[in-house]
Amino acid sequence: MDTRTSGRNLFRLGTCVYMPMISRSVDHGLRSDQKYIRINPINEEDFEVTMRDGEKLYRQYRVKYLKDARVTKLLRTLESLLID
């Protein structure tokens, strides 16, 4: 997945055991106050997509495809946060 647009880095892509995680962190690992998106694959066409920081849940969706508009909206929200 290319995480750059016009030469700018937008996100940091990492994993949590088996789940992809997307954040704006510049370092490996996340502090408890950093927001991130976690993608939990349920099966081939079923994903649970969650935006949270630490224990606080902001949004959670069950989607069939990752190109779902709700996932795009979560990415736009994350993109608007400062890189830290």
C-alpha positions as CSV (number, residue, x, y, z in Angstrom):
1,M,0.0,0.0,0.0
2,D,1.5,3.4,-1.0
3,T,1.0,5.8,1.9
4,R,2.4,8.8,0.0
5,T,0.6,11.5,-1.9
6,S,2.6,14.1,-3.9
7,G,5.8,13.0,-2.2
8,R,4.4,13.5,1.4
9,N,4.2,10.7,3.9
10,L,0.6,10.6,5.3
11,F,0.5,7.6,7.5
12,R,2.7,4.9,9.2
13,L,1.6,1.4,8.5
14,G,2.3,-1.3,11.1
15,T,0.8,-4.5,12.4
16,C,-0.5,-5.7,15.7
17,V,0.3,-9.5,15.7
18,Y,-2.0,-10.2,12.7
19,M,-4.1,-7.0,12.2
20,P,-2.9,-4.0,10.1
21,M,-2.8,-0.7,12.0
22,I,-2.6,2.7,10.5
23,S,-1.4,5.8,12.5
24,R,0.3,9.1,12.2
25,S,3.1,8.0,14.5
26,V,6.7,8.5,13.4
27,D,8.0,5.9,15.8
28,H,7.5,2.2,16.1
29,G,4.8,1.6,18.7
30,L,2.0,3.9,19.9
31,R,1.5,5.9,23.0
32,S,-1.9,5.4,24.7
33,D,-3.0,8.9,23.5
34,Q,-2.3,8.3,19.8
35,K,-5.2,7.7,17.4
36,Y,-5.0,4.8,15.0
37,I,-7.1,2.7,12.7
38,R,-7.1,-1.1,13.2
39,I,-8.3,-3.5,10.5
40,N,-9.4,-6.9,11.8
41,P,-10.0,-9.4,9.0
42,I,-13.0,-11.6,9.9
43,N,-12.8,-13.5,6.7
44,E,-12.1,-12.8,3.0
45,E,-14.9,-10.3,2.5
46,D,-15.7,-9.2,6.1
47,F,-13.6,-6.7,8.1
48,E,-14.0,-4.9,11.3
49,V,-12.5,-1.4,11.0
50,T,-11.9,0.5,14.3
51,M,-10.6,4.0,15.0
52,R,-9.4,4.5,18.6
53,D,-6.8,5.8,20.9
54,G,-5.8,3.6,23.9
55,E,-9.1,2.3,25.3
56,K,-11.3,5.1,23.8
57,L,-13.4,4.0,20.8
58,Y,-14.3,6.6,18.2
59,R,-15.8,4.6,15.3
60,Q,-16.2,1.0,14.5
61,Y,-17.6,-0.5,11.3
62,R,-18.1,-3.9,9.8
63,V,-17.4,-3.6,6.1
64,K,-17.3,-6.0,3.2
65,Y,-14.7,-4.2,1.3
66,L,-11.9,-1.8,2.5
67,K,-12.8,0.6,-0.3
68,D,-16.0,1.3,1.6
69,A,-16.7,5.1,2.0
70,R,-16.7,4.8,5.8
71,V,-13.1,3.5,5.8
72,T,-12.1,6.4,3.5
73,K,-13.7,8.8,5.9
74,L,-11.7,7.3,8.8
75,L,-8.5,7.7,6.8
76,R,-9.3,11.3,6.0
77,T,-10.0,12.0,9.7
78,L,-6.7,10.4,10.6
79,E,-4.9,12.3,7.9
80,S,-6.1,15.6,9.4
81,L,-4.2,14.9,12.7
82,L,-0.7,16.1,13.3
83,I,2.2,13.6,12.8
84,D,3.7,12.7,16.1
